Amino acid sequence: MADSILELKVDKVEKETPKAWLLVVKGEDVWMPKSQTRGPVQEGGEQTIKITEWIAEKKGLFVPDGDPDAPQKVPEESFDDGIPF
């Protein structure tokens, strides 16, 4: 079964390597493997990245429900690029 996809707000992309992004999320540096991400994407004044649910849990990015900065689930049909995570 495919993992859920989440959309995460990113403060800044600090660095990129061939295999990972160094992101600033809520003021904290977080290394994110590219194999578990799509993005980052800049739209308007907001930068986001799509990540798998399990990597969000592993990196400690989940926060209590109702927090607008928490990773948000992305409807599956909006992320069907044909490339499995």
N, CA, C and O atoms as a MOPAC input file, in Angstrom:
PM7 MOZYME 1SCF
protein

 N      0.84400 1    -1.18600 1     0.00000 1
 C      0.00000 1     0.00000 1     0.00000 1
 C      0.88400 1     1.24100 1     0.00000 1
 O      1.87400 1     1.30200 1     0.73000 1
 N      0.53400 1     2.21800 1    -0.80600 1
 C      1.31500 1     3.44200 1    -0.92200 1
 C      1.17100 1     4.30200 1     0.33300 1
 O      0.11300 1     4.35700 1     0.96000 1
 N      2.25300 1     4.95700 1     0.66600 1
 C      2.26800 1     5.86700 1     1.81200 1
 C      1.51900 1     7.14200 1     1.45000 1
 O      1.52500 1     7.56300 1     0.29300 1
 N      0.87800 1     7.75200 1     2.43200 1
 C      0.21600 1     9.03600 1     2.19500 1
 C      1.26000 1    10.10000 1     1.88400 1
 O      2.39400 1    10.04000 1     2.35900 1
 N      0.85200 1    11.07100 1     1.08000 1
 C      1.72900 1    12.17500 1     0.71700 1
 C      1.28600 1    13.41300 1     1.49900 1
 O      0.09600 1    13.71900 1     1.56800 1
 N      2.24200 1    14.11100 1     2.07900 1
 C      1.97200 1    15.31500 1     2.85000 1
 C      2.64900 1    16.50300 1     2.19300 1
 O      3.68200 1    16.36300 1     1.53800 1
 N      2.05900 1    17.66800 1     2.37300 1
 C      2.65600 1    18.90800 1     1.89700 1
 C      3.16000 1    19.67200 1     3.11300 1
 O      2.39900 1    19.95000 1     4.04000 1
 N      4.43600 1    20.00900 1     3.10500 1
 C      5.10000 1    20.63600 1     4.24000 1
 C      5.55300 1    22.04200 1     3.87100 1
 O      6.17200 1    22.24700 1     2.82700 1
 N      5.24200 1    23.01300 1     4.73500 1
 C      5.73700 1    24.37900 1     4.53700 1
 C      7.22000 1    24.42100 1     4.89500 1
 O      7.64100 1    23.88700 1     5.92100 1
 N      8.00000 1    25.06500 1     4.03200 1
 C      9.45200 1    25.15300 1     4.20600 1
 C      9.83000 1    26.62200 1     4.33000 1
 O      9.42100 1    27.44600 1     3.51200 1
 N     10.61800 1    26.94800 1     5.36200 1
 C     11.08500 1    28.32700 1     5.52500 1
 C     12.13300 1    28.66600 1     4.46600 1
 O     12.13500 1    29.75900 1     3.90000 1
 N     13.03100 1    27.69900 1     4.21000 1
 C     14.15300 1    27.97000 1     3.31400 1
 C     14.80500 1    26.65800 1     2.90000 1
 O     14.82200 1    25.69300 1     3.66300 1
 N     15.33600 1    26.63400 1     1.69600 1
 C     16.18800 1    25.53000 1     1.25200 1
 C     17.62500 1    26.00200 1     1.42700 1
 O     18.09000 1    26.88300 1     0.70500 1
 N     18.32700 1    25.40800 1     2.39300 1
 C     19.69900 1    25.82700 1     2.71200 1
 C     20.71500 1    25.26000 1     1.73000 1
 O     21.63900 1    25.95300 1     1.30300 1
 N     20.52800 1    23.97500 1     1.37400 1
 C     21.53800 1    23.29500 1     0.57600 1
 C     20.89100 1    22.14500 1    -0.17600 1
 O     19.88000 1    21.58800 1     0.25300 1
 N     21.49500 1    21.80000 1    -1.30800 1
 C     21.05400 1    20.64400 1    -2.07800 1
 C     22.26200 1    19.79200 1    -2.42200 1
 O     23.28000 1    20.30500 1    -2.88700 1
 N     22.15000 1    18.48500 1    -2.19300 1
 C     23.16600 1    17.53200 1    -2.62700 1
 C     22.50600 1    16.62100 1    -3.65500 1
 O     21.29600 1    16.71800 1    -3.85800 1
 N     23.25000 1    15.75000 1    -4.30300 1
 C     22.61200 1    14.85000 1    -5.27100 1
 C     21.51300 1    13.97000 1    -4.67400 1
 O     20.61300 1    13.53400 1    -5.39200 1
 N     21.58000 1    13.70700 1    -3.36000 1
 C     20.61000 1    12.79000 1    -2.76000 1
 C     19.69600 1    13.40500 1    -1.70500 1
 O     18.78700 1    12.72700 1    -1.22500 1
 N     19.90400 1    14.66200 1    -1.32900 1
 C     19.10800 1    15.22500 1    -0.23300 1
 C     19.00100 1    16.74200 1    -0.31600 1
 O     19.77300 1    17.41300 1    -1.00200 1
 N     17.99700 1    17.26100 1     0.42400 1
 C     17.80500 1    18.69700 1     0.61100 1
 C     18.07900 1    19.00300 1     2.08200 1
 O     17.68800 1    18.22900 1     2.95600 1
 N     18.74100 1    20.11300 1     2.36000 1
 C     18.81600 1    20.62900 1     3.72700 1
 C     17.78600 1    21.74300 1     3.79100 1
 O     17.95700 1    22.80000 1     3.18300 1
 N     16.71600 1    21.49500 1     4.53400 1
 C     15.60000 1    22.43200 1     4.63400 1
 C     15.58000 1    23.08700 1     6.00400 1
 O     16.02500 1    22.50200 1     6.99200 1
 N     15.06000 1    24.30300 1     6.05500 1
 C     14.76400 1    24.93800 1     7.33200 1
 C     13.24600 1    24.88200 1     7.48700 1
 O     12.50100 1    25.46300 1     6.69900 1
 N     12.80500 1    24.16300 1     8.52900 1
 C     11.38200 1    23.99500 1     8.82200 1
 C     11.15400 1    24.45800 1    10.25400 1
 O     11.70700 1    23.88700 1    11.19400 1
 N     10.34200 1    25.49000 1    10.41400 1
 C     10.08600 1    26.07400 1    11.73900 1
 C     11.38500 1    26.43600 1    12.45200 1
 O     11.52200 1    26.23200 1    13.65800 1
 N     12.33500 1    26.97500 1    11.69300 1
 C     13.59100 1    27.42700 1    12.26900 1
 C     14.61400 1    26.33200 1    12.52900 1
 O     15.70500 1    26.63000 1    13.01600 1
 N     14.30400 1    25.08200 1    12.22500 1
 C     15.20100 1    23.95900 1    12.47100 1
 C     15.71200 1    23.38900 1    11.15000 1
 O     14.96200 1    23.29300 1    10.17900 1
 N     16.99100 1    23.01300 1    11.11800 1
 C     17.55300 1    22.34800 1     9.94200 1
 C     17.08600 1    20.89600 1     9.90100 1
 O     17.15000 1    20.18500 1    10.90400 1
 N     16.61500 1    20.46200 1     8.72600 1
 C     16.13700 1    19.09600 1     8.54000 1
 C     16.67400 1    18.57900 1     7.21200 1
 O     16.37800 1    19.14500 1     6.15900 1
 N     17.46500 1    17.50300 1     7.25400 1
 C     17.89700 1    16.84700 1     6.01500 1
 C     16.76800 1    15.96700 1     5.53500 1
 O     16.22800 1    15.17100 1     6.30300 1
 N     16.40500 1    16.10100 1     4.26800 1
 C     15.29400 1    15.34300 1     3.69800 1
 C     15.78200 1    14.60900 1     2.45600 1
 O     16.22300 1    15.25300 1     1.50500 1
 N     15.71700 1    13.26200 1     2.43600 1
 C     16.16800 1    12.52500 1     1.25600 1
 C     15.27800 1    12.80800 1     0.04900 1
 O     14.05200 1    12.80400 1     0.16000 1
 N     15.89300 1    13.05100 1    -1.08900 1
 C     15.13000 1    13.33800 1    -2.30600 1
 C     14.24300 1    12.16400 1    -2.70500 1
 O     13.20900 1    12.36100 1    -3.34400 1
 N     14.63200 1    10.95500 1    -2.33700 1
 C     13.83800 1     9.78100 1    -2.68900 1
 C     12.47800 1     9.77800 1    -2.00100 1
 O     11.59000 1     9.02200 1    -2.39600 1
 N     12.30200 1    10.61200 1    -0.97700 1
 C     11.04600 1    10.67500 1    -0.23100 1
 C     10.34300 1    12.01300 1    -0.40900 1
 O      9.43600 1    12.35000 1     0.35100 1
 N     10.76600 1    12.77500 1    -1.41800 1
 C     10.20900 1    14.11400 1    -1.61000 1
 C      9.88300 1    14.39900 1    -3.06900 1
 O     10.35100 1    13.71400 1    -3.97900 1
 N      9.08300 1    15.41100 1    -3.26000 1
 C      8.84100 1    16.04500 1    -4.56200 1
 C      8.85000 1    17.54100 1    -4.29800 1
 O      8.10100 1    18.02600 1    -3.44900 1
 N      9.67200 1    18.26200 1    -5.00100 1
 C      9.73300 1    19.70000 1    -4.78300 1
 C     11.15200 1    20.09100 1    -4.46300 1
 O     12.07200 1    19.37000 1    -4.84900 1
 N     11.37600 1    21.16900 1    -3.79500 1
 C     10.40200 1    22.12000 1    -3.26700 1
 C      9.79600 1    22.99200 1    -4.36400 1
 O     10.35300 1    23.14200 1    -5.45100 1
 N      8.63800 1    23.56100 1    -4.03700 1
 C      7.88900 1    24.38600 1    -4.97700 1
 C      7.62600 1    25.74200 1    -4.33800 1
 O      7.18900 1    25.82100 1    -3.19000 1
 N      7.89400 1    26.80600 1    -5.08400 1
 C      7.61500 1    28.16900 1    -4.62200 1
 C      6.34800 1    28.65100 1    -5.30700 1
 O      6.30900 1    28.74000 1    -6.53400 1
 N      5.31900 1    28.96100 1    -4.54400 1
 C      4.08000 1    29.51600 1    -5.09100 1
 C      3.72400 1    30.74600 1    -4.28000 1
 O      3.46500 1    30.66400 1    -3.07900 1
 N      3.71300 1    31.88200 1    -4.94800 1
 C      3.46000 1    33.12200 1    -4.22500 1
 C      4.58700 1    33.33400 1    -3.22800 1
 O      5.76200 1    33.23500 1    -3.58300 1
 N      4.23700 1    33.62300 1    -1.99500 1
 C      5.23300 1    33.83200 1    -0.95600 1
 C      5.50100 1    32.60100 1    -0.12900 1
 O      6.21900 1    32.67400 1     0.86900 1
 N      4.94200 1    31.46500 1    -0.51900 1
 C      5.05600 1    30.25600 1     0.28700 1
 C      5.82700 1    29.17300 1    -0.45800 1
 O      5.60200 1    28.93700 1    -1.64400 1
 N      6.73200 1    28.52400 1     0.25200 1
 C      7.49700 1    27.42200 1    -0.32000 1
 C      7.07000 1    26.13300 1     0.36200 1
 O      6.99000 1    26.06900 1     1.58900 1
 N      6.79600 1    25.10200 1    -0.43600 1
 C      6.36800 1    23.81600 1     0.11200 1
 C      7.14100 1    22.68400 1    -0.55000 1
 O      7.76100 1    22.85000 1    -1.59900 1
 N      7.07900 1    21.53300 1     0.10000 1
 C      7.66700 1    20.31300 1    -0.44500 1
 C      6.70600 1    19.17700 1    -0.12200 1
 O      6.10100 1    19.15900 1     0.95000 1
 N      6.56500 1    18.23800 1    -1.03500 1
 C      5.72000 1    17.07100 1    -0.78900 1
 C      6.61600 1    15.94700 1    -0.27600 1
 O      7.66800 1    15.65700 1    -0.84700 1
 N      6.17200 1    15.31900 1     0.82000 1
 C      6.96500 1    14.27000 1     1.45700 1
 C      6.06800 1    13.09500 1     1.79400 1
 O      4.84900 1    13.23700 1     1.88300 1
 N      6.68100 1    11.92900 1     1.98300 1
 C      5.90700 1    10.76700 1     2.40500 1
 C      5.59400 1    10.88800 1     3.90100 1
 O      6.33300 1    11.50700 1     4.66600 1
 N      4.48900 1    10.28200 1     4.27900 1
 C      4.06300 1    10.35500 1     5.67700 1
 C      5.09600 1     9.72400 1     6.60700 1
 O      5.35800 1    10.25100 1     7.68800 1
 N      5.68300 1     8.60400 1     6.19800 1
 C      6.61700 1     7.93100 1     7.10700 1
 C      7.86800 1     8.76100 1     7.34900 1
 O      8.40800 1     8.73300 1     8.45500 1
 N      8.35000 1     9.50600 1     6.34100 1
 C      9.54100 1    10.33100 1     6.56600 1
 C      9.19300 1    11.52100 1     7.46000 1
 O     10.02900 1    11.96800 1     8.24500 1
 N      7.97300 1    12.03300 1     7.34700 1
 C      7.53200 1    13.11500 1     8.24100 1
 C      7.52900 1    12.63500 1     9.68800 1
 O      7.95700 1    13.35200 1    10.59100 1
 N      7.04100 1    11.41300 1     9.89700 1
 C      7.04300 1    10.84600 1    11.25100 1
 C      8.46900 1    10.62900 1    11.74200 1
 O      8.80500 1    10.97900 1    12.87300 1
 N      9.30500 1    10.04900 1    10.88400 1
 C     10.69900 1     9.76800 1    11.26200 1
 C     11.46600 1    11.03800 1    11.61700 1
 O     12.28900 1    11.03000 1    12.53200 1
 N     11.19900 1    12.13000 1    10.89800 1
 C     11.90200 1    13.39500 1    11.13100 1
 C     11.25800 1    14.23800 1    12.23300 1
 O     11.74400 1    15.32500 1    12.54400 1
 N     10.16100 1    13.74000 1    12.82700 1
 C      9.51000 1    14.46800 1    13.91800 1
 C      8.78000 1    15.71300 1    13.46900 1
 O      8.71200 1    16.69300 1    14.21000 1
 N      8.22800 1    15.68900 1    12.25300 1
 C      7.57700 1    16.87700 1    11.70700 1
 C      6.08200 1    16.93900 1    11.98200 1
 O      5.43500 1    17.92900 1    11.64000 1
 N      5.52200 1    15.90300 1    12.59000 1
 C      4.10000 1    15.96000 1    12.91300 1
 C      3.88900 1    16.78300 1    14.17000 1
 O      4.65400 1    16.68800 1    15.13000 1
 N      2.83500 1    17.59300 1    14.14700 1
 C      2.44300 1    18.41100 1    15.29300 1
 C      0.96500 1    18.17900 1    15.53900 1
 O      0.28800 1    17.61300 1    14.68000 1
 N      0.43600 1    18.60000 1    16.69300 1
 C     -0.97400 1    18.35500 1    16.97500 1
 C     -1.90400 1    18.89800 1    15.88900 1
 O     -1.62100 1    19.91500 1    15.25600 1
 N     -3.02500 1    18.18900 1    15.69200 1
 C     -4.03700 1    18.62300 1    14.72100 1
 C     -4.45100 1    20.05800 1    14.98900 1
 O     -4.47200 1    20.51500 1    16.13200 1
 N     -4.77800 1    20.75400 1    13.92000 1
 C     -5.24200 1    22.12700 1    14.04800 1
 C     -4.14200 1    23.15500 1    13.87000 1
 O     -4.42700 1    24.34300 1    13.71700 1
 N     -2.88800 1    22.72100 1    13.88600 1
 C     -1.77900 1    23.65200 1    13.67300 1
 C     -1.66400 1    23.91400 1    12.17600 1
 O     -1.46400 1    22.97000 1    11.41100 1
 N     -1.78500 1    25.16600 1    11.73100 1
 C     -1.72600 1    25.45900 1    10.29700 1
 C     -0.37700 1    25.15500 1     9.66400 1
 O     -0.28800 1    25.04800 1     8.44100 1
 N      0.67900 1    25.01300 1    10.46500 1
 C      1.99900 1    24.69800 1     9.92900 1
 C      2.28500 1    23.20500 1     9.87900 1
 O      3.35700 1    22.79200 1     9.43700 1
 N      1.33800 1    22.39600 1    10.32800 1
 C      1.51500 1    20.94300 1    10.28400 1
 C      1.49000 1    20.47400 1     8.84100 1
 O      0.81700 1    21.08200 1     8.01000 1
 N      2.21500 1    19.39700 1     8.52300 1
 C      2.12100 1    18.85400 1     7.16800 1
 C      0.67400 1    18.49900 1     6.84300 1
 O     -0.03100 1    17.92000 1     7.67000 1
 N      0.24100 1    18.84300 1     5.64800 1
 C     -1.13900 1    18.60400 1     5.22000 1
 C     -1.17600 1    17.47500 1     4.20400 1
 O     -0.34600 1    17.42300 1     3.29700 1
 N     -2.15100 1    16.55900 1     4.35500 1
 C     -2.28700 1    15.47400 1     3.39100 1
 C     -2.70200 1    16.03100 1     2.03600 1
 O     -3.52000 1    16.94600 1     1.94500 1
 N     -2.12700 1    15.46600 1     0.99800 1
 C     -2.40700 1    15.86600 1    -0.37600 1
 C     -3.31500 1    14.81500 1    -0.98300 1
 O     -3.00300 1    13.62800 1    -0.89800 1
 N     -4.43100 1    15.20400 1    -1.59500 1
 C     -5.29200 1    14.20700 1    -2.23600 1
 C     -4.49100 1    13.42500 1    -3.27300 1
 O     -3.72400 1    14.00500 1    -4.04100 1
 N     -4.67500 1    12.10300 1    -3.29100 1
 C     -3.89100 1    11.24200 1    -4.17100 1
 C     -3.97100 1    11.66000 1    -5.63600 1
 O     -2.96600 1    11.61500 1    -6.34400 1
 N     -5.15000 1    12.06600 1    -6.09900 1
 C     -5.29100 1    12.42100 1    -7.50900 1
 C     -4.49300 1    13.66400 1    -7.88400 1
 O     -4.19000 1    13.86100 1    -9.06100 1
 N     -4.14300 1    14.51700 1    -6.90300 1
 C     -3.38100 1    15.72300 1    -7.21400 1
 C     -1.87900 1    15.45700 1    -7.26700 1
 O     -1.09300 1    16.36500 1    -7.54000 1
 N     -1.48600 1    14.22400 1    -7.00900 1
 C     -0.05600 1    13.90800 1    -6.96900 1
 C      0.25500 1    12.66800 1    -7.78500 1
 O      1.19000 1    11.93800 1    -7.45900 1
 N     -0.49300 1    12.42000 1    -8.81900 1
 C     -0.27600 1    11.23200 1    -9.64800 1
 C      0.64700 1    11.58700 1   -10.79700 1
 O      0.19200 1    11.86500 1   -11.90700 1
 N      1.96700 1    11.57700 1   -10.52600 1
 C      2.93100 1    11.88200 1   -11.58300 1
 C      3.50100 1    10.60800 1   -12.20100 1
 O      4.39300 1    10.66300 1   -13.04800 1
 N      2.97100 1     9.44900 1   -11.76500 1
 C      3.42200 1     8.18300 1   -12.31400 1
 C      4.72800 1     7.69100 1   -11.76000 1
 O      5.22000 1     6.64000 1   -12.17100 1
 N      5.30900 1     8.43900 1   -10.82000 1
 C      6.58800 1     8.04400 1   -10.22200 1
 C      6.32200 1     7.60700 1    -8.78100 1
 O      5.99000 1     8.43900 1    -7.93600 1
 N      6.46400 1     6.32200 1    -8.49400 1
 C      6.21800 1     5.87200 1    -7.11800 1
 C      7.33900 1     6.32800 1    -6.19000 1
 O      8.49300 1     6.43900 1    -6.60600 1
 N      7.00300 1     6.58500 1    -4.96300 1
 C      8.02200 1     6.91500 1    -3.95800 1
 C      8.79300 1     5.67600 1    -3.63600 1
 O      9.70600 1     5.71300 1    -2.81100 1

